Amino acid sequence: MRWLLLCATLLSWALCFTRHSPGAMGFWLLIGMIGAIATTLAFAQARIAANAQPDLRIELMRKSLDRDKPPQQ
């Protein structure tokens, strides 16, 4: 998803700089700025998620709940 956001942002910047009317240029500039913020946040979220360590208490709780379940028939 973040790569799609990056491509869409770059496309909107390219469209912004190739338009001749001020309205279209302003529209694509606005979309490009919003896309740049969204792309930055998406890449930051992916990096944080990649480096995050799981909470061991939650994992232990899930394992104990799985053991306590009755067998399915």
N, C-alpha and C positions, 0 to 999 in steps of 0.2 A: 504494500500500500504506500509506503513512504517513497518508493521509486516512482510510482505513478504520480504522486503529488509533486515530486521533483520535476518530472517531465511536463506536467501540466503547468507548473510555475514557469519553467523556461519557455514553454510555448506562449504563455500569456505575455511574458516580457518581450518576446520576439514580435508578437502581434502589436504590442504597444508601440514599439519603435518603428513599425512599418505602416502605421495608420497615418492618414493625412488630416483627418478631422479631429478637432480637439475633444469632442464628445467620446468618440471611439478610443482615442488615446487615453483619456482619463479613465474610462471604464476598464480597459485592459491593464492600466497601471494599478488601479485599485485591486483588481483580481490578482495581479502579480504580487502586490504587497501582502494581501491576505494569504496567498499561497506560500509566500516565503516564510511567514510566521508559522503556518501549519506544517510546512516541510521541516523547519527547524525543530519544532516540538515533536514531530514524529521520529526524527532521527535521535533526538535526546531520549525519548521514551524507549526506543529500541536498545540504545546503549545502556540505559539504566536497567532494563529488564534482563539484558545479557549478563550484567555484572552482579545482579541481586542474588543474595544467598537465601535459600528457602528457610522458613521458620521451622525448626526441628520439632517444636511442641505440636504444631498443627499436623505434621507428618506422623508423629507418634500417636496422636489422637485418631487420625484416620485409620491407621493400621489396627488400633485396638477396636475401633468400631467395626472394621471389616471382619475381625476374628469373632466378635460377639453376634454377628448376624446368623440366623438359622440357615441351614443349607436349603437351597432352592430345589424344588421337585419338578 
